[in-house]
Amino acid sequence: MNDMLIESWGLTKSYGRKIALDGVDLSIGRGKIIGLLGPNGSGKTTLIKILCGLLQPTSGTLAINGQSVGPETKAIISYLPDRMYFANWMRAVDLFDLFRDFYKDFDYEKAVAMCHSLGVEPRNRLKTMSKGTKEKVQLALVMARKAQLYLLDEPIAGVDPAARDFILRTILTNYNEEGTVLISTHLIADIEKVLDEAIFLKEGKIMLHETVDNIREQEGKSVDTLFREIFRAQPMEGGEF
């Protein structure tokens, strides 16, 4: 087993003249909860989709569990996208049946139990559910797997503030502790308390990758405060933004 779960060197993704990721060098170990933090448009979703194999990098090298992205790496990744991609006529239990057939590490009973703890009736059809409830179903699908890498793209963006702590507790109490959770978000204050490490991504470049404890000790401030300082909008000439 490779000591590093994710390693990338010079990872770049461009769309014509637009550069979404710009020479990303990254090393991520196992048994961590890591925040991938940045404003909208910073490249967070692009990086996650490359890790999943949904996008191909323009250049650079990427290894997951010591292997190039492919069927072997996809089998150990549990991915929560930022948008629901299932048909509205389906029920949560239909999705659980699908995942049980498709993923060897999927725990059907655990998914049903998570639905009940999240206040979701798993036999209801998706079309009868609110956006937040659908996202809870997706969360149950993802966290009911015993994956090595969980990629969660904005898991708390679509729920009200009161539900965010509950969602985070669900993640904390259900992931494979030998695996790593990578949480993409711009809601830093809400997730800071659960993070082991933080990655600051700005305009496709990594500005900082450090443990949360070191950030607090060395900077003398919270991750959220440091994030706000680094990403604070800079005034243009004439004082306009």
Backbone hydrogen bonds, N-H to C=O, Kabsch-Sander energy under -0.5 kcal/mol:
donor,donor_aa,acceptor,acceptor_aa,energy
5,L,28,I,-1.9
6,I,28,I,-2.0
7,E,63,A,-2.4
8,S,26,L,-2.6
9,W,61,T,-2.3
11,L,24,V,-2.2
12,T,59,S,-2.6
13,K,21,L,-1.8
15,Y,18,K,-3.5
16,G,14,S,-0.5
18,K,15,Y,-1.9
19,I,17,R,-0.5
20,A,13,K,-2.5
20,A,18,K,-0.7
21,L,13,K,-2.0
22,D,204,G,-3.1
23,G,21,L,-0.5
24,V,11,L,-2.8
25,D,23,G,-0.5
26,L,8,S,-1.8
26,L,24,V,-0.5
28,I,6,I,-2.6
34,I,32,K,-0.5
34,I,181,V,-3.3
35,G,197,E,-2.4
36,L,34,I,-0.5
36,L,183,I,-3.3
37,L,35,G,-0.9
37,L,199,I,-3.2
38,G,185,T,-1.1
42,S,39,P,-1.6
47,L,43,G,-2.3
48,I,44,K,-2.2
49,K,45,T,-2.6
50,I,46,T,-1.9
51,L,47,L,-2.2
52,C,48,I,-2.0
53,G,49,K,-0.8
54,L,49,K,-2.3
55,L,49,K,-1.3
58,T,12,T,-2.3
59,S,12,T,-1.7
61,T,9,W,-2.2
63,A,7,E,-2.8
64,I,67,Q,-3.1
65,N,5,L,-2.9
67,Q,64,I,-1.5
74,K,70,G,-2.6
75,A,71,P,-1.4
76,I,73,T,-1.1
77,I,74,K,-0.9
78,S,149,L,-2.9
79,Y,77,I,-0.5
80,L,151,L,-3.4
90,M,87,A,-1.5
92,A,124,N,-1.1
93,V,122,P,-2.1
95,L,91,R,-1.7
96,F,92,A,-2.2
97,D,93,V,-2.1
98,L,94,D,-2.0
99,F,95,L,-2.7
100,R,96,F,-2.3
101,D,97,D,-1.8
102,F,98,L,-1.7
103,Y,99,F,-3.1
104,K,102,F,-0.5
106,F,103,Y,-1.4
107,D,144,A,-2.2
108,Y,106,F,-0.7
111,A,107,D,-1.9
112,V,108,Y,-2.1
113,A,109,E,-2.4
114,M,110,K,-2.4
115,C,111,A,-2.1
116,H,112,V,-2.1
117,S,113,A,-2.2
118,L,114,M,-1.8
119,G,116,H,-1.2
120,V,115,C,-3.2
124,N,121,E,-1.8
126,L,90,M,-3.1
127,K,88,N,-2.0
128,T,125,R,-1.7
129,M,126,L,-1.9
134,K,130,S,-2.4
135,E,131,K,-1.9
136,K,132,G,-1.4
137,V,133,T,-1.8
138,Q,134,K,-2.2
139,L,135,E,-2.1
140,A,136,K,-2.2
141,L,137,V,-2.2
142,V,138,Q,-2.1
143,M,139,L,-2.9
144,A,140,A,-1.3
145,R,142,V,-1.1
146,K,105,D,-1.4
147,A,145,R,-1.1
148,Q,76,I,-2.0
149,L,76,I,-2.0
150,Y,180,T,-2.9
151,L,78,S,-2.8
151,L,149,L,-0.6
152,L,150,Y,-0.6
152,L,182,L,-2.8
153,D,80,L,-2.7
153,D,151,L,-0.6
154,E,152,L,-0.9
154,E,184,S,-2.0
157,A,154,E,-0.8
159,V,156,I,-0.9
163,A,160,D,-1.6
164,R,160,D,-0.8
164,R,161,P,-0.7
165,D,161,P,-0.6
167,I,163,A,-2.2
168,L,164,R,-2.5
169,R,165,D,-2.4
170,T,166,F,-2.0
171,I,167,I,-2.0
172,L,168,L,-2.7
173,T,169,R,-2.2
174,N,170,T,-0.5
174,N,171,I,-1.0
175,Y,171,I,-1.4
177,E,175,Y,-0.6
179,G,176,N,-2.4
180,T,148,Q,-2.4
181,V,32,K,-2.9
182,L,150,Y,-3.2
182,L,180,T,-0.5
183,I,34,I,-3.0
183,I,181,V,-0.6
184,S,152,L,-3.2
184,S,182,L,-0.6
185,T,36,L,-1.9
188,I,186,H,-1.3
190,D,187,L,-0.5
191,I,187,L,-0.9
191,I,188,I,-0.9
192,E,188,I,-1.9
194,V,191,I,-2.0
195,L,191,I,-0.6
195,L,192,E,-1.3
196,D,33,I,-3.5
197,E,33,I,-1.5
198,A,210,E,-2.8
199,I,35,G,-3.1
200,F,208,L,-2.9
201,L,37,L,-3.1
201,L,199,I,-0.6
202,K,205,K,-2.9
204,G,42,S,-2.2
205,K,202,K,-1.9
207,M,200,F,-2.8
207,M,205,K,-0.7
208,L,200,F,-1.1
210,E,198,A,-2.1
212,V,196,D,-2.3
215,I,211,T,-2.0
216,R,212,V,-2.2
217,E,213,D,-2.3
218,Q,214,N,-3.3
219,E,215,I,-2.2
220,G,215,I,-0.5
220,G,216,R,-0.9
221,K,215,I,-0.6
226,L,222,S,-2.3
227,F,223,V,-2.7
228,R,224,D,-2.2
229,E,225,T,-1.8
230,I,226,L,-2.4
231,F,227,F,-2.5
232,R,229,E,-0.6
236,M,240,E,-3.4
239,G,236,M,-1.9
240,E,237,E,-0.5
